[in-house]
Amino acid sequence: MTHEHEDHHHIDKPIAILGTGNMGSALMKGIINAKLTPPKKILACDTNLPRLQALSAEWKIRIAADLSAAVEISEIILLCVKPQTLESVLQTIKPAIRPNHLVISIVAGVRIKFIQQILGTKLGIVRAMPNIAATVDEGAAAIAFGEHVNGEQQRIAKAIFEAVGEVVIVAEDQLDAVTGLSGSGPAYIYMVIEALIDGGVKMGLSRDIATKLAIQTVLGSAKLAKTSRLHPAILRDQVTTPGGTTINAIYELESHGLRAMLINAVVTATERSKELSKLLNNF
């Protein structure tokens, strides 16, 4: 789906996207599809030249191998590189940075303070934690604003991530919990889908039929929860009849600790995110 944007959401500013992997490419496509800024104002940089050329041919964006040159002619910088390469990228673009630049980082674990210290000047820096569903315009992203981000820059950052899904605003110290919930969350859901498929196969369904049913069941359940705005417990009760199949299945899940396991998965991923953040930020 394409997320609709009113005129006041339009950015119409030159954007440099540094790193065009899955997330960088998803954000680029979202920006174009939402008509936030014209493709000719998007400049993508990546070490993978064939990927850049393919994106340019399909989306009519501009491409460059020179990071500093891309930053020089842009007003918004999207940092979509791997954590281990970020410091080198920041050092490279530092001479081209201007006080009016908006820097948006989706680099996991690297704090705003770290980016600020390298780039030096008092910049508007936004840190975001999107997830892989942004590649199909159904992402869940949390964004945190640095102390020098003004109102217009906040609007721009929100518009970019709203182009590929839902956005929430959080304090930066909550981004580790966001990582544990929605950042790593798709992996938990894929495991649930896989298990449901195997359950269907065990009970005699073909794998193809079980796969279609499991995926649509998860998709439909999530959509109903989102559109109805009812608490999940209420929705669960709506399909749970006394003495029926569902209550017996729920009893089995509770007996084996499904709820506790999922809670603990979020906690464990959050704690690991905190550990990695300490390593990346050298403290």
N, C-alpha and C positions, 0 to 999 in steps of 0.2 A: 504494500500500500504506500501511497505518497501522502505525507503529512501536509495539510493545507496551512498556508501562511498568509496573514493579512499584509497590507502594504507596509504597516509600521514595523513588520518583522524583517523587511528587506535590509540587507547589509550594503550591497553595492560598493564593496571595497576590495582592493587587491589582497588575495590570500595566498600565502606560501604554505604548502603542505610538505613537511619534511618527513619522509617515510611513507611509502604507499603500499604497505602490507594490507592485511585484511581490514583493519580498523581505519587506517589512513584512506584507503580506497572507498570504504563505506561512507565516511564523512564527506569525502569529495562528491560522491554520487548523491548523497542526501542534500548537500548544499545546492547542487545543480538542479535536482528534481524539484526542490522547494523554491527554486528561483530566487535564492537569497542573494546571489551575485552571479554575473554572467560567466560562462566557462572561460572566456578570454581573460578574465581577471584572476583566474586560478593558476598558480605556478607550482607544479609538483617536482619534488626532488627525491631521488632514490639512487642507490648504487646499482640497482637492477635496471639497466637500460632497456632491454626488451619489454619489461613490464611498463615502463614509462611510455615507450613508443606505442604500445597497445592501448594504454589509457588515453593518450593524446589522439590517436586515430578514432577511437570510439566516442570520446566525450568532448573533443575539440578544446582541451585545455592546453596550456603551455607547459613545457618541461625544461628542466635545467639540471646540469650536473654540479654547478657552482652554488653552494649553499649561501654564501655571502651575497652573491648577486641576486638570488631569489629574495632574500630578506630585505635587501636594499630597496627593491621596488614594491614591497608589500607593506600593508598596514597591520595585517593579522598574521600571526605565525602559529601553525598547528604543529606541535612536536609529537610525532607518532613513531619515534624510533625506539629501539630496544634499550632497556635501562643501562646496559654495559657500554653503549656507545653515546649516551646522552652527553656526558661531560665533554667529550671530544667535539661533538656537534655544537655545544654551547660556546666552547672556546673559539671555534671556527667562525661563528656568526656574531660574536661579541663586537667586533669593530663596526659592523653594519647596523647595530641596534640603535634605535632612536627612542627618546622618552615617550613618544606617543604610540609606540608599538603595543599591541595587545598580544601577549604570549599565552597560548593555551596548550597545556601539556596533558597527554593521556598516558604518560610513561608511568607504569606501575611502581609505587613505592617511593618515588623521588619527590621530596617536599618542595613547596614553594620557596622556602628559605634557601634551599640549596641552589635553585635556579637563580634566585635573586642575587646571591653572593657571587656567582660566576659572572652574570651579565652586568652587575654593578649598579647601573642606574635604577632610579625608582620607577619600576615598570608596573603596568597592570598585568598581573600574572594570575591565570586561572588554572586550577588543577581539576581534572575530570577522571572519573572511573566509569567508562562505558562497558558494555559487555558484547559478546559476539553476535547477539541477536540484532545488533545495529546493522549487520550486513543484509538483513531482510526488512529493515525499517521498523523493527519491533524491539529496539534496544531499551535497556533500563540504565540510565546514566545518573550519577550523582556528581555535582560540581561544587567546588569550594573556591571562594574568591580571596585573593591576596589583599593586603591592606591598601594597595594603591589602585585597585580596580574601581573605576567610576561607574555611574549608572548606565551610561551608554554601552560601555564594555560588558557589563553584566547582561544587558539585553542581547548583545551580539552572541555571547557565549551560550546563553539559553537557546537562542534561535538555531544555532548550529546543531546542538544535540537534540532539540525538539524535531529537527528534520529527519532524525532516524529513530525516534521513539519517545519514551517518557523521560522527564527530567525532574530531579529533586535537588534542592539546595541544602548543603550540609556544612558544618564546620569541618576544617581539614582533618582534625583528629578523629573524625568519624569515618574517614575513607577506608580505613582498614576493615571496619565492620561491613562497609559496603562491598569491599572485595570479597569478604567471606560469604556474604549473602547473594548479591546479584552478579558479582564478577565471576565467582566460581560456580554460582548456582546452576547455570545451564548444564554443567557436568552431572550434578545431582539428578536433574530432571531426565537427562539422557539415560542414566542408569535405571530410573524408574520406568521409562518407556521400554527399555530393553528387557527388564524383568517382566513387565506386563505382556510383552510379545512372547517371551518364553513360557509364561503361564498359559497363554492361549494355545500355543503349540502343544504343550503338555496335555491339554485337555482336548486335543484333536483338531484344532484349526490349522489351516495351512499357514506357513510363515507370512505369505503375502497378505492374506486376509487379516491375520493377527496384527501385522505391522500397521496396516491402514486403520484398523479399529483403535489400536493403542494410541497412535499419533493424533487421530482426530478426537479421541476422548480427552487427552491432555489439552489439546488446543481449545476444544469447546468448553471444557471446564474452566480454563483460565479466562476465556472471553466472557463467560457468564459471570464469573467472579468480578471481573473488571466492569462490565456494563451494568450489572445489577447493584453493585456497591453494597451488597449484603455481606455480612461476616461469613467467612468460610464455614464456620460451624453451623450456621443457619442453612446454608446450601447443602451441606452434608446431611443434615437432618431431613431435608426435603426428599432425599433418595433413600432414606433409611426407614423401612417399615418394621413394626414389631414382629420378631420371630422370622424375619426374612433373610435373604441371602446377604444383603449388604451389612447388616449388623453382625452377622457371624464372621464376615470377612474383616470388619473393623476390629472385632474382638481379637482375631488372630494377629492383626497388625500391631495392636496395642500390647498384646502378650509378648511379642518379640521386640518391642521397644522401637518401632519405627519413628515415632515422634522424637524420642530422646536421641536417636541416631542422627536425625536431620539437624536438630538443635546443636548437637555436638560437632557435626560437620561444619556448621557456620562458625562455631567458636574456634575450632581447630584451624580453619583457614584464616580466620581473623588474626589469631596469635602468630601464625606463620607470616602473614603479611606484615605484622609489626616487627618481627625479627628481620625480615628482608629489608624493611625500610631503614632500620638501624644500620645495617651493613652498607646500604646504598648511600646513606647520608653521612656516613663516617662519624657516628656518635652512638 
